[in-house]
Amino acid sequence: MTRQVLYFDKAGTENTAACLELLPGLVAEGYTDVVVASTTGDTGAAAAARLAGLGANLVVVGHSVGFKEPNRDEFIPEHEAAISKAGGKVFRGTILTHSLETALAAAHQGLYPTVLIAQTLRRLGQGTKVCCEIVMEACDAGLINEGKHVVAVAGTARGADTVAIIGSAASKRFLDLQVAEFVAKPRRW
């Protein structure tokens, strides 16, 4: 199917509503898996409300506990409850391009492969990088299958500004991951 990409003048939370409005139509097209990045659960809960009753497999991916500071879980319990009530799943995991190598790169002023991958993906936008990461994380957790085209929703810092169709793969098979199509994307970030 050929569709026109929704481009935003700039990245940011002001694009969240427009991104989430696209989801029911994408599910109607046959994309049954939707993976959404959400730090506090706000965007995830909003996505769950948009997809309620549509039969989508919604996976909301949050930061790992301790990402911002030791022992801190940024995901708000009320948002997690709303996502679960709507039939979605919440996963907190290590950001694939922000793990041990990031710590080593900072400590030793070096450039490591995952840092290079993250910086390369950011050339297409922060949301694009995150879309790729969350699809792999959801595959790694067994919450979506590999080898399917899935909808990924992410943003720059907060909210959503990028919607992409991703050919899913687990992180171990990163080179099989494919960004098949952009549905929404900021022109500047």
C-alpha positions in Angstrom: 0.0 0.0 0.0 1.2 3.5 -0.8 0.5 6.1 1.7 1.8 9.6 2.2 4.1 10.2 5.1 2.9 12.7 7.7 5.9 15.0 8.2 6.1 17.3 11.2 8.0 20.6 11.1 9.8 19.7 14.3 10.1 16.9 16.8 8.2 16.9 20.1 5.2 16.0 22.2 2.9 18.3 20.2 2.9 15.5 17.5 1.7 12.8 19.9 -2.0 13.1 19.2 -1.5 13.0 15.4 0.7 9.9 15.7 -1.7 8.1 17.9 -4.6 9.0 15.5 -2.9 6.9 12.8 -2.9 3.7 14.9 -6.5 2.5 14.4 -6.1 2.8 10.6 -2.9 0.9 10.6 -4.5 -1.9 12.7 -7.4 -1.9 10.2 -4.8 -2.5 7.4 -3.7 -5.6 9.2 -0.8 -4.6 11.4 -1.7 -6.5 14.5 1.4 -5.7 16.6 1.9 -2.1 17.9 5.0 -1.3 20.0 5.0 2.1 21.7 7.8 3.7 23.6 6.7 5.4 26.9 8.9 6.6 29.7 6.1 7.3 32.3 3.3 5.4 30.6 1.4 8.5 29.5 1.9 7.9 25.7 1.4 4.2 26.2 -1.9 4.7 28.1 -3.1 7.1 25.4 -2.2 4.5 22.7 -4.1 1.8 24.7 -7.2 4.0 24.8 -7.0 4.5 21.0 -6.6 0.8 20.3 -9.0 -0.6 22.9 -11.3 -3.2 21.4 -9.5 -3.3 18.0 -7.7 -6.6 18.7 -4.2 -5.2 18.5 -1.2 -6.7 20.4 -0.1 -3.5 22.2 3.3 -3.6 23.8 4.4 -0.5 25.7 8.2 -0.4 26.3 9.5 1.8 29.2 12.9 2.4 30.6 14.6 -0.1 32.8 14.2 0.5 36.5 17.2 2.6 37.5 17.7 4.2 34.1 17.6 7.8 35.5 18.8 7.0 39.0 19.3 4.0 41.2 16.1 2.0 42.0 13.8 4.5 40.3 10.9 3.3 38.2 9.7 6.2 35.9 6.6 4.3 34.8 3.5 5.6 36.7 1.4 2.8 38.2 -1.9 4.3 37.1 -0.7 4.3 33.5 0.4 0.7 33.7 -3.1 -0.2 35.1 -4.8 1.6 32.2 -2.7 -0.1 29.6 -3.3 -3.5 31.2 -7.0 -2.9 31.5 -7.1 -2.1 27.8 -5.4 -5.4 27.1 -1.9 -4.0 26.5 1.4 -5.3 27.9 4.1 -3.2 29.6 7.8 -4.1 29.3 10.7 -2.4 31.0 14.1 -3.2 29.6 17.5 -2.0 29.0 17.8 0.3 26.0 19.8 -1.7 23.6 22.1 1.1 22.5 22.4 2.5 26.0 23.8 -0.2 28.1 27.3 -1.3 29.2 29.0 0.1 26.1 27.7 3.6 26.9 29.2 3.5 30.3 32.5 2.3 28.9 32.5 4.9 26.1 31.9 7.7 28.7 34.6 6.4 31.0 37.2 5.8 28.3 36.4 8.4 25.7 35.9 5.7 23.2 33.4 4.8 20.5 31.9 1.4 20.8 29.7 -0.4 18.3 26.3 0.1 20.0 27.1 3.8 20.5 28.0 4.1 16.8 24.7 2.3 15.8 22.7 4.7 18.0 24.4 7.7 16.5 23.9 6.4 13.0 20.2 5.8 13.6 19.8 9.2 15.2 20.7 10.7 11.7 17.1 9.6 10.8 15.8 11.1 14.1 15.7 10.1 17.7 12.3 8.5 17.2 13.6 6.3 14.5 16.4 5.1 16.8 13.9 4.4 19.5 11.5 2.6 17.1 14.2 0.2 16.2 15.2 -0.4 19.8 11.7 -1.0 21.2 10.9 -3.5 18.4 14.0 -5.5 19.2 13.3 -5.3 22.9 9.7 -6.5 22.4 11.1 -9.5 20.3 13.7 -10.2 23.0 11.0 -10.4 25.6 8.8 -12.7 23.5 6.0 -10.1 23.3 6.0 -9.9 19.5 7.2 -12.4 16.9 10.3 -11.9 14.7 9.9 -11.6 10.9 6.7 -9.6 11.0 5.9 -6.0 9.9 4.9 -4.2 13.1 4.0 -0.6 13.9 6.5 1.2 16.1 5.7 4.5 17.8 8.3 6.7 19.5 9.5 10.2 20.0 12.1 12.7 20.9 12.4 12.9 24.7 8.6 12.7 25.5 5.5 11.9 23.6 5.5 10.6 20.0 6.7 12.1 16.8 7.7 9.0 14.7 5.6 6.1 13.5 7.3 3.5 11.4 6.6 0.0 10.0 9.5 -2.2 11.1 10.4 -5.7 10.0 10.9 -7.2 13.4 14.0 -9.0 14.7 15.5 -9.8 18.1 18.6 -7.9 19.1 20.7 -11.0 18.4 19.6 -10.7 14.8 19.9 -6.9 14.6 21.1 -7.0 11.0 17.7 -8.6 10.0 15.8 -5.6 11.4 14.3 -3.5 8.6 12.7 0.0 8.6 10.2 -0.7 5.9 8.3 2.5 5.9 7.8 5.8 7.7 4.2 6.8 8.5 5.0 9.9 10.5 8.3 11.6 11.1 9.7 15.0 12.1 11.7 16.8 9.4 13.9 18.5 12.1 14.9 17.4 15.6 
